[in-house]
Amino acid sequence: LKENKRNLKKEKQIKVKKKSSILDLVFKKEPKRYTVEDTIPYLRLLKSGICQLDERHFSKSIAFQDINYQLALDEDRDLIFNQFANFLNSFDPSIEIEFSYINQLGRNEEMKSAIQIPDKKDGFDDEFREMLKSQIVKGNNGLKKSKYITFTVEAENLEQATSKLERLEIDILSSLKSMGVRAESLNGEERLKILHDVLNPNKTFEFS
């Protein structure tokens, strides 16, 4: 009986230890972060647009435009759907893919300033520009809509990562083009601007 009691006591102690260890994992406090650099999980962002996430992971981003799937004919829809499915299935399991859809209010001034139309000197230049600017505001309800695909690879060093990412970049741009999607790669400053605009919705991006 005494031996059984001792064994039961030991079992209870083990159970208590297990419970406390699980609770420690669930309620584990992260170390305090005192700077922006501590908060953003990147090691460095290069001018080329390559971002080093940790010692072995590197990423690049591509911005792409939407395609009007709703207005497409049925056979075109099937083609677009199959092309996109093949596109997603073409990636190796070692490659991480992330789609980002960012809607921002109050970025209409940036969109208006991006309209660069050469003068035709027919007396309608200013009127035409103003019409386009008003359509921007009406058409998107004041929203700036952006779409990105970010792809991450594992590599021993930057040189190896650059080679992998550049090959992937060419394949992705080619696949998007075949679907009739306009796309372009982002450099470091452009990726930095996206991050800035998400974290600072009411500020203008100024980079030195």
C-alpha positions in Angstrom: 0.0 0.0 0.0 2.8 2.4 0.9 4.5 1.7 -2.4 1.3 2.3 -4.3 0.8 5.6 -2.5 4.3 6.7 -3.4 3.8 5.8 -7.1 0.5 7.7 -7.2 2.2 10.7 -5.6 5.0 10.6 -8.3 2.4 10.4 -11.1 0.5 13.4 -9.7 3.8 15.4 -9.6 4.6 14.5 -13.2 1.1 15.6 -14.4 1.5 18.9 -12.6 4.9 19.5 -14.2 3.5 18.7 -17.7 0.6 21.1 -17.1 2.9 23.9 -16.0 5.2 23.4 -19.0 2.2 23.6 -21.5 1.0 26.7 -19.8 4.5 28.2 -20.0 4.5 27.6 -23.8 1.0 29.1 -24.2 1.5 32.2 -22.1 5.2 32.6 -22.8 6.1 36.3 -23.0 8.1 37.5 -25.9 11.1 39.8 -25.2 10.3 43.5 -25.3 11.0 45.2 -28.5 12.3 48.8 -28.2 13.1 49.8 -31.8 11.5 49.6 -35.2 14.3 47.3 -36.3 13.4 44.8 -33.5 9.7 44.9 -34.6 10.1 44.3 -38.4 11.2 40.7 -39.0 13.8 41.5 -41.7 17.6 41.4 -41.5 18.2 43.7 -44.5 16.5 45.0 -47.6 18.7 45.5 -50.6 18.4 48.0 -53.5 17.7 45.1 -55.9 14.5 44.3 -54.0 15.9 41.2 -52.3 14.9 41.0 -48.7 16.8 38.8 -46.3 14.4 37.5 -43.6 16.9 35.4 -41.6 20.2 33.7 -42.0 18.8 31.3 -44.7 15.6 32.8 -46.2 15.4 35.5 -48.9 12.4 37.0 -50.8 11.4 39.2 -53.7 8.1 40.8 -54.6 6.2 41.5 -57.8 3.3 43.9 -58.2 0.5 42.8 -60.6 -2.7 44.3 -62.0 -6.1 42.8 -61.9 -7.8 41.2 -64.9 -11.6 41.5 -65.6 -12.7 38.0 -65.0 -16.3 39.0 -64.6 -16.6 40.4 -68.1 -14.7 37.5 -69.8 -16.4 35.0 -72.0 -17.0 31.5 -70.5 -14.2 29.9 -72.6 -11.8 32.7 -71.6 -12.8 32.2 -67.9 -12.0 28.5 -68.1 -8.6 29.3 -69.7 -7.8 31.9 -67.1 -8.8 29.6 -64.3 -6.7 26.7 -65.6 -3.7 28.9 -66.3 -3.9 30.3 -62.7 -4.2 26.7 -61.3 -1.2 25.6 -63.3 0.7 28.7 -62.2 0.1 27.9 -58.5 1.0 24.2 -59.0 4.2 25.0 -60.8 6.0 26.0 -57.6 8.4 23.7 -55.8 7.3 22.8 -52.2 10.5 24.5 -51.0 9.3 27.9 -52.3 7.0 30.0 -50.1 4.4 32.0 -51.9 2.4 34.9 -50.4 -0.3 37.0 -52.1 -1.0 40.5 -50.6 -4.0 42.6 -51.4 -3.7 46.0 -49.9 -6.6 48.6 -49.9 -5.7 52.0 -48.7 -7.8 55.1 -48.2 -6.5 58.6 -48.9 -3.8 57.8 -51.5 -5.7 59.5 -54.4 -3.2 62.3 -54.6 -0.5 59.8 -55.4 -2.6 58.2 -58.1 -3.5 61.6 -59.6 0.1 62.7 -59.8 0.9 59.4 -61.6 -1.2 60.5 -64.5 1.3 61.8 -67.1 -0.4 62.5 -70.4 1.5 64.5 -73.1 -0.1 67.7 -74.3 -1.9 67.5 -77.7 -2.4 71.3 -77.8 -6.0 70.9 -78.9 -7.4 73.0 -76.0 -8.7 69.9 -74.1 -5.6 68.8 -72.3 -6.4 70.2 -68.9 -10.1 69.2 -69.1 -9.1 65.6 -70.0 -6.7 65.3 -67.1 -9.3 66.6 -64.7 -11.8 64.2 -66.0 -9.4 61.3 -65.4 -8.6 62.5 -61.9 -12.3 62.7 -61.0 -12.9 59.2 -62.4 -10.1 57.8 -60.2 -11.9 59.1 -57.1 -15.3 57.9 -58.2 -14.2 54.6 -59.6 -12.5 53.2 -56.5 -14.5 55.0 -53.8 -11.3 56.7 -52.6 -9.4 53.4 -52.3 -6.0 52.6 -53.7 -6.0 48.9 -54.5 -2.6 47.1 -54.8 -1.8 43.4 -55.4 1.5 41.7 -54.8 3.1 38.3 -54.9 6.1 37.6 -52.7 8.2 34.5 -53.1 10.8 33.2 -50.6 13.6 30.7 -51.1 16.1 29.1 -48.8 19.7 29.5 -49.6 23.2 29.3 -48.1 24.2 32.9 -49.0 23.0 36.0 -50.9 24.7 34.9 -54.2 22.8 31.6 -54.2 19.6 33.3 -53.2 20.0 35.9 -56.0 20.4 33.2 -58.6 17.3 31.3 -57.4 15.1 34.4 -57.1 16.0 35.7 -60.5 15.0 32.5 -62.2 11.7 32.4 -60.2 11.1 36.1 -61.1 11.4 35.4 -64.8 9.1 32.4 -64.6 6.5 34.3 -62.6 6.5 37.4 -64.9 6.2 35.1 -67.9 3.3 33.1 -66.4 1.4 36.3 -65.5 2.0 37.8 -69.0 0.6 34.6 -70.6 -2.6 35.2 -68.5 -2.8 38.8 -69.8 -1.8 40.2 -66.4 0.5 43.3 -66.3 3.2 42.8 -63.7 6.6 44.3 -62.6 9.2 43.5 -60.1 9.8 45.8 -57.1 13.1 47.2 -56.1 14.2 47.8 -52.5 12.8 51.4 -52.4 9.4 50.3 -53.8 9.1 47.5 -51.2 10.1 49.9 -48.5 7.4 52.3 -49.6 4.7 49.6 -49.4 5.8 48.8 -45.8 5.9 52.5 -44.9 2.5 53.3 -46.4 0.9 50.3 -44.5 2.4 51.5 -41.2 1.9 55.2 -41.8 -1.4 55.6 -43.7 -1.5 59.4 -43.4 2.2 60.2 -44.2 4.0 60.7 -47.5 6.9 58.4 -48.1 10.2 60.3 -48.2 13.3 58.2 -48.8 17.0 59.3 -48.7 
